[in-house]
C-alpha cells in the first residue's frame, strides 16, 4: 500500500508499528489531549487497541476516566488499585459543592446536565433551580434524596398545570436515579470531588439509559471545571475513554438541545489537560463536531462501502489506498492519520490483546470497595430531611456538624471563668435512621420471614420497581444481605433471599428470632428457618442433652398427620418397607428431629443419628440436597430410626400442607 512513511520521535506512547519498516509510531500527551477517534466495525480490535494505549498512559501517571458499556475494560479497573469504581452503591454525593467552585456554578452545571439528559424544558429548569436553592439553604450537605423531598414540597394548590407537571417530572426523574444508583442517591458526605479526581475512574454501564448518561455527563463536566478552577493546563491529567461512542456521540440523538451531551465542552477540555478517546463503528453516524475536532484518527477494517467512502474523504486516501482499505486491511492493521504533525495516512499494525479479560466476582467486589477508603463514616450518609421536611430549622440543627473548639473571642481575650451560658451542652443522641414506609415494611417482613424477594413484594403488595429500590437501600445501609438460594425443586428453583443483619433488629427495636448455629451458609439457614416456620409447634436449633437438632417437634396427630401423608407419598410406602418401619416411630408425643445437610452428608450424618438416638429422638429425617441424596441413602441404609429425603421436596410438601390449611 503506497502510504508515506514517517519515523516518529522516541518520546510518547506507541500507537502502532509502521507495516513497511517496523518503525514505532508515537503520540505525545499533546496529541492525545486533542482527542483520538478510533473507527472500525464490530470485532475489528478497537477496544483492544484502546486498552494498549490506556495501559501505557496509566504507566506514565495519567488518570483514566473509563465508561464501559460492554464490561470489556473491567479487568483494567480490577488490576489497577488507582481505579475507583462508580458502582450503584458507591458512597458519593453528587450534589456536593467542590472546592474553588461557587454554589451558583455548581447549581448551573447540575441543571444543564440534568435537563439536557432528561429532556427538561424551561419549567423543569425553574423547578430544579428553586429546589436546589432551597435544599442548599436548609441543609449543608444535601443528597439527591433530600433534593427529591424538597421538590415534592414545592407543590401547592395554586400551581398551574405546567408547574405541577414540571414538579412531578423532576421528582420522577430523581426517583429513577434512586433505582439505578441508590448509593449516590442517599449519600450526603461520601468521597469528595477533589479526592475522586486524584484517581482513575471506572463507570460500569449495564444499560446506557438517561440516568447513566446524566451521571457520566455530570462527572465529565465536573472534571473539566475542577481542572479549570485549579488552572491545570500543563500535560495531560486525564483521558476520558468512551467506548461505543455512538451511545453518546450519535448525530441523530434525540436530545432537547439537538446536539450530543458533551459537545459543549469537547473543544474546551484540551485547554485544561483532558483528552477524549472515542471509539465508533460508524463515521457516518458520528457527530460532525467530534469528527472535525479529533486530531488523531485511527481506522480499522470496515464492512460497509459507504463507511469506507467517508473514510477515504476524511483521511485523504488515494484510489489505491482506498482499494487496500476495502479489500486487504485485516484485523491487527489500521490506518493512522494525524491532523497536522504528518498529514499523510500511515499503514500500521497493532498487537493483539495481551491480557485475560476475565474477572472473578470476588475480585470485582474487592475493587468496588476501594472507594470506601475515602468515604465519610456511614452515619453521614443517612437521609434526615424526609422526617423533618416540614421544619427547615430542625434540618439545620440536625445536619450541622458540631465543632470541637470553643467559639473565638472577638477581642482575643481569654476569660478567667467560662460563663454559665457558654457551658458546653451534652452531645445529642445520634439521630435514628429514617426509612420510607416501603423500606420499613420490607425490613419488618425480612426480620420475621425468609422468602424470595419477589414473593415478599407480592405478599406486601409492593410494586417490583419500588421493592427493588427499597431492597437496594436496605443493603446499602447494612440492614440486609441478599444471597442466592435454591428454594424449590426443578428448573427455575433458584431465587434471591434477603437475610436481616443484627443492625436491622436494632433499628426496628425487635428481638432477633432464634436462628441456626453460627457459621452455616445461607442455603442451610433458609431451609431450617422455613421448615420450622411451616411445621406446627416446631422449634429451631433445639439442644437436647448437649446435642443440637436443626428442627425439632413432638408429634401430634392432630397437627402433623398431613405431613405424614405427604411423606408417605414421597417415600412411596407401598414399595418401601424401610420407610414404613421408620414412620411407625411417629406416635403421639414422639420426639422427631429434622437434620438439614447442604454439603457432603458423609461428614455428619452417621454421627448425628447416633447422638439423636442417645438423647431420645424417635425418628430423624435427614433432609439433603438433591445431588447428595444417593450418597446419604447409602450411608443410612437399614437405619431403623432414620429416613433420608430430598430437602426441597420436604419443603415443597410442607408448603402444600400450609397452603391447603390456609385456604380450608
Secondary structure by P-SEA (a helix, b strand, c coil): cbbbbbbccccccccccccccbbbbbbcaaaaaabbbbbbcccccaaaaaaaaaaaaaaabbbbbcccccccaaaaaaacccccccccccccccccccccccaaaaaaaaaaaaaaaacccaaaaaaaaaaaaaaaaacccccaaaaaaaaaacccccccaaaaaaaaaaaaaaaaaaaaccccccccccccccccccbbbbbbbccccaaaaaaaaaaaaaaaaaaaaacccccccbbbbbcccccccccccccccccccccccccccccccbbbbbbbcccccccaaaaaaccbbbbcccccaaaaaaaaaaacccaaaaaaaaccccccbbbbbbcccccbbbbbccccccccccccaaaaaaaaaccccccccccccccccccccccaaaaaaaabbbbcccccccccccccccccccccccccccccccccaaaaaaaaaaacccccaaaaaaaacccaaaaaaaaaaaaaaccbbbbbbbcccccccbbbbbbbcaaaaaaacccccccccccccaaaaaaaaaaaaaccccccccccccccccbbbcccccccaaaaaaaaaaacccccaaaaaaacccccbbbbbbbbbcccccccaaaaaaaaaaacccbbbbbbcccaaaaaaaaaccccccccccaaaaaaaaaaaaaaaaac
